[in-house]
Amino acid sequence: MKLLKLIFFALISASLFMSCGDDPLSETIVDTTWEVFSFEQTDCEDPTENIALRTVDNNCIDWSSTTLCNFTYQFLANGIGFYQYTETSGLDKFDFEYSVNDDINQITICEGTNDCELYNIDGANMTLTSFDTDGCIVNALFVKG
């Protein structure tokens, strides 16, 4: 009887240990909000288009000649979401579709069929590194709200 109890507790312990792994990103991203933290644009063909590293100040970030406030990404269920921000003209909101690669914690966000960007998730940080048509490298950091 002691052997049966020992085997039973060993099986329960093993199943608990195996179930303690991280949940896949495809499950944990739903219903999350990510706030912009920093932004920069470098290595542009036209150096006047470079934007030095900017960080959020009072929920706002300066980008070119515009101040964007409360810039967030919201991930909803079924691979849809939106990002939004306010500026002097009011609230701007844009819908997107997304897909998740659980193996490398990467999200592909698309605003259209050919307008997609790759974002990497590392804990409470979401980063974007992209290359625009003017040869610029855009780096943005978002933190989980």
N, C-alpha and C positions, 0 to 999 in steps of 0.2 A: 504494500500500500504506500509506503514511503517513496518507493521508486516511481509510482504513478503520479504522486503529488509533485515530485521533483521534475518529472518530465512535463507535467502540466504547467508549472511555474516557469520552466525554461521556455516552453512554447509561447506563453503569454509575454514574457520578457522580450523574446526575439521579435514578436509581432509588434510590440510597442516601439522597440528600437527602430525597426524598419519603417514604421509609419511616421517617424519624427523628422523626416527629410523636409526640405523646402518645398512649398507648393509651387507648381509651375507658374511662370509669368502670365500665361494665358488665362489663368484663374484669378490671380491676384491683381491684375491691372484694371479689371472691371470696377467701375465706381470710384476711381481714384482721380485726384486733381493734382496737377503739377504746376508750380509757379516758377516763372523765370527768375533766375538768380544773376546770371551774367551773360554777356554777349560781346563778341568781337568779330571783326572782319579784317583779314590780313592778305597780303601778297596779291593785291589787285593789280591788273595790268596798268590801270590809271591809279597811281598812289593817292590821289585825292579822294578816292572811294574807300580807302582803308579807314576803319573805325577802331580806335584804341579800345582796350578792354573797358567795358562799362558794367557796373554792378547796380543792383536794385537799391534805391534810396527812397524810403517812405512809400513802398509798393510801386514805384515808378522807375523806368529806365529810359535814358536818352538814347535815341537811335537816329543817326543823321541829324536832321533838323526837327525831329518829332519826339515828343515825350509820350511814351506808352505806359499806362498804369494798369495794374491788376491783370497782367498778362498771364493767362493760365491755359493749360490743356486739360480737358475732361474726357476720360475714357468711359464709354458706356458699353452695354452688352451688345452682342452680335456684331462686333467689329466696326462699330461706328462711334464717333465722338465729335468734339468741336474744340476750337480754341477761340479765345476772345480777349479783348483788351479795350481800354477806353483811352481816348485822346480828346483833344479839344472839340472835335466834331461829334463826339458821343461814343456809344458802344459799337464796336465792330465784332461780329461773330462769324466764324467760318466753319462749316461742317467738313469732316473728313472720314475716310474709311481707314481701318488699320488691320494689320495681320501681325501675328507674334511668332517668333522663332524661339521656342522654349529652350532649345539646346544651347543657344548663345545669348539668351536674354536680350534679344533685339526686336524692336518694333519697326515695322514699315508703315509710315503714314502717307496716305495718298489723298490729294485734293482733286485729282482727276486721273485719267488713265495713265498719263505719262508724267505726272507731277508728284513724284514720290520722294521721300527722304527716309533715311535709316537713323533710328535713335537707339542708343545703348542704355540699358538699365543696369545700375549697380547699386543695390540697396535702395536708398532714398534719393539717388541721383539719376537723372536722365540727361544724356548728352547727345548733342547733334554736332557732327562735323560734316560739312557739305561744301561742294564746289559749285559756284554759280557760273553763269555764262560769260561773265566779265573776268574770269580767272581768279576770282576772290575765294578765299577759304573762310567759311563762316563757322564759328565755334559758339555754341550756346549751351548753357547749363541750366537745368530745371531741377527743382527740389520738390519732393513729395509733400503736399500740403496736409 
